[in-house]
Amino acid sequence: MSTAGIIAIVVVVAVLVIIFSIFIIRAVYEKRLRDELGEARKDAISRSRASLGGKFTEQLVPFFPDFKYDPTEVRFIGSPIDMVVFPGLAQGNPREVVILEIKTGNSQLTSVQRKIRQLIEDGMVRWDEVHRWEEGEE
């Protein structure tokens, strides 16, 4: 076999090795990407379930036997705090206003919730009214 023939065979083999390597690398990369994407999806689903479970629990808490307030005196807000409770409202004599945050598991107050708690503790709470008049009313 001539030198040119050997060089041609070496070039063809080299090209085939490169093409085969590209396919192998691509397959490995795509599998890794699919695995990572699958794990990310599982994690997202798990977090979503935990969040939804927490939101569901928040709304049910007033009906649990160990809840210390009258459920008819609770108003659900949801965000940034869960509830406002008006103890005594059921008897027509509210005694206080309680801002109530429900936490499940090991969840912590968000930075906004901590700020709201601090505002309440510092007495930075006030009453305001908005009056709207219909056309023709004075």
Backbone hydrogen bonds, N-H to C=O, Kabsch-Sander energy under -0.5 kcal/mol:
donor,donor_aa,acceptor,acceptor_aa,energy
6,I,2,S,-2.1
7,I,3,T,-2.6
8,A,4,A,-2.2
9,I,5,G,-2.3
10,V,6,I,-2.8
11,V,7,I,-2.6
12,V,8,A,-2.6
13,V,9,I,-2.8
14,A,10,V,-2.7
15,V,11,V,-2.7
16,L,12,V,-2.5
17,V,13,V,-2.7
18,I,14,A,-2.5
19,I,15,V,-2.7
20,F,16,L,-2.9
21,S,17,V,-2.7
22,I,18,I,-2.5
23,F,19,I,-2.2
24,I,20,F,-2.3
25,I,21,S,-3.0
26,R,22,I,-2.7
27,A,23,F,-2.4
28,V,24,I,-2.6
29,Y,25,I,-2.7
30,E,26,R,-2.8
31,K,27,A,-2.2
32,R,28,V,-2.5
33,L,29,Y,-2.6
34,R,30,E,-2.6
35,D,31,K,-2.7
36,E,32,R,-2.7
37,L,33,L,-2.6
38,G,34,R,-2.6
39,E,35,D,-2.4
40,A,36,E,-2.5
41,R,37,L,-2.4
42,K,38,G,-2.4
43,D,39,E,-2.6
44,A,40,A,-2.5
45,I,41,R,-2.7
46,S,42,K,-2.4
47,R,43,D,-2.6
48,S,44,A,-2.5
49,R,45,I,-2.7
50,A,46,S,-2.2
51,S,47,R,-2.5
52,L,48,S,-3.0
53,G,49,R,-2.9
54,G,50,A,-2.3
55,K,51,S,-2.4
56,F,52,L,-2.5
57,T,53,G,-2.5
58,E,54,G,-2.5
59,Q,55,K,-1.4
60,L,56,F,-1.1
60,L,57,T,-0.6
61,V,57,T,-2.1
63,F,60,L,-2.6
64,F,61,V,-2.1
67,F,64,F,-1.7
73,E,70,D,-2.4
74,V,71,P,-1.2
75,R,84,V,-2.7
77,I,82,D,-3.7
78,G,82,D,-1.4
83,M,100,L,-2.5
84,V,75,R,-2.2
85,V,98,V,-3.0
86,F,73,E,-2.4
89,L,86,F,-2.4
91,Q,88,G,-1.0
92,G,89,L,-1.9
93,N,88,G,-2.4
95,R,87,P,-3.1
96,E,87,P,-0.8
98,V,85,V,-3.0
99,I,97,V,-0.5
100,L,83,M,-2.8
100,L,98,V,-0.6
107,S,104,T,-1.9
114,R,110,T,-2.5
115,K,111,S,-2.0
116,I,112,V,-2.4
117,R,113,Q,-2.6
118,Q,114,R,-2.3
119,L,115,K,-2.4
120,I,116,I,-2.3
121,E,117,R,-2.7
122,D,118,Q,-2.1
123,G,120,I,-1.6
124,M,119,L,-2.9
125,V,123,G,-1.7
132,R,130,V,-0.5
137,E,134,E,-2.2
